[in-house]
Amino acid sequence: MVIWLRQTRFTSLFSSLPFSKPFKSISPFPKTTPNSPHFLSHHTLISPFLPSYPNKSNNPSKYPKPTLKFLPNQSHLHNSSSLSFYHSDPNTHKTQNPRSNKIRSKPKPITNPPPDSPQFHLSLSQLPPRFTPQDLCKTLALQKHPLICLQIFNWASQQPRFRHDISTYLITIKKLGSAGLIDQMDYVINQALALPIATTETFFNTIIYFYTEFRKLSKAINVYKLMKKSKDPSSRPSVRTYNLLFAALLSRGTNSYINHMYMETIRCLFKQMVADGIGPDIFSLNSMIKGYVLSLHLNDALRIFHQMGSVYNCSPNAYSYDYLIHGLCAQGRSKNAMELYREMMSKGFIPSQKAYNSLVNCLAIVGEVEEAVRILWEMNEKRRLADCITYRTVLDAICRQGRVGDAMSLLRELQEKDLLGGQTYKKLLYGLQDDYGDSDG
């Protein structure tokens, strides 16, 4: 039942893309009008393309509080994945759920200020009699309380000689989105899109970013569609727009089946980007590689990797190699993984802890024990930590060759060099003794 629901959500999302089957256009942002200039209550907006989550509500308190960094740096793709094929991250042993790192804590509740709060009147007193949008932007930027910012924004809307421009809408959206006030942010977005004001790529990208932070992926896709229809070249999607969507789609999957469905959407977006003449950057290409790895399409990931320089004029970085090495090791392709590992080291890149652990595990499993031990010591030199599963896999591989004494010697050497804690050492030692005996011969 869960898989069926996720597939339904994917189908709805994919069918709304501009390059899919045509459908009747419906505005994703229903018009709303507050009863007073001080619109402070939660006002639920439902998009016709927004699929509902099972057992979840649209309460903004259910969603993570976004970071204050409005448009994060996307110079590279963060080396993180919800899948773990061969090893477990030692830093996650103390957490109850591996996904809890992605789902941040609930935002702190924001108390509604009174309509005639002193902060509100103080901010108004700082505005000149005939203030401009630039003056209002400065006042909103200095105001720390997001709901008072919304009060000031609505108050300014009622002034007969004032008209909001894109800058006042943008800073208000940032203030509300950063505070986790998704419904109030929707209200301001609806106002901005309903008026004939000049929009920019930054304005749309900011909206997409906050929608993806609140897991409103369908609304983010609808904003992307509005950008595609825009006649203003400065408001059309850029590589930053596509990168925001790639990152959001890659964070949705929890297993290879779900990643396979979302990867089809990423692939179509990537084709649309290239068809529009937008050159992908390293983040876009790494997103494609990571998506293909997570969906278990390693040959497609390798194809993108080999086209990076010749087709897209972009050199691979350490993350490109890390994703591929991890994915190849997950499928037992140790030879291909070692080729990429040597190429990576020759370019001066150091594999990540995840890629190192995957490589050592893969080599030990296929019987290349000596190479696995060599890379295990290399990890220590490169300041990369091996986890308990990696150590146990290497020790088991040595013991299966009838070299129990060598395995015990390696275990003691690891302890002498302070690579193993006391509890981990005892766990590994007792495990070897139970499975193979305590012989040192």
ABEGO torsion letter per residue (X at the ends): XAAAAAAAAAAAAAAABAABBBBBBBBABBBBBBABABBABBBBBBBAABBBBBGBBABAAABBBBBABABBBAABBBBBBABBAABBBAAAAABABAAAAABBBBBBBBBBBBAABAAAAAAAAABBABBBAAAAAAAAAABABAAAAAAAAAAAAABAABBBBAAAAAAAAAAAAAAGBAAAAAAAAAAAAABBBBBBAAAAAAAAAAAAAAGBAAAAAAAAAAAAABABAAABBBAAAAAAAAAAAAAABABAAAAAAAAAAAAAAAAAAAAAGBBBBAAAAAAAAAAAAAAGBAAAAAAAAAAAAAAAGBBBBAAAAAAAAAAAAAAGBAAAAAAAAAAAAAAGBBBBAAAAAAAAAAAAAAGBAAAAAAAAAAAAAAGBBBBAAAAAAAAAAAAAAGBAAAAAAAAAAAAAAGABBAAAAAAAAAAAAAAAEABAX
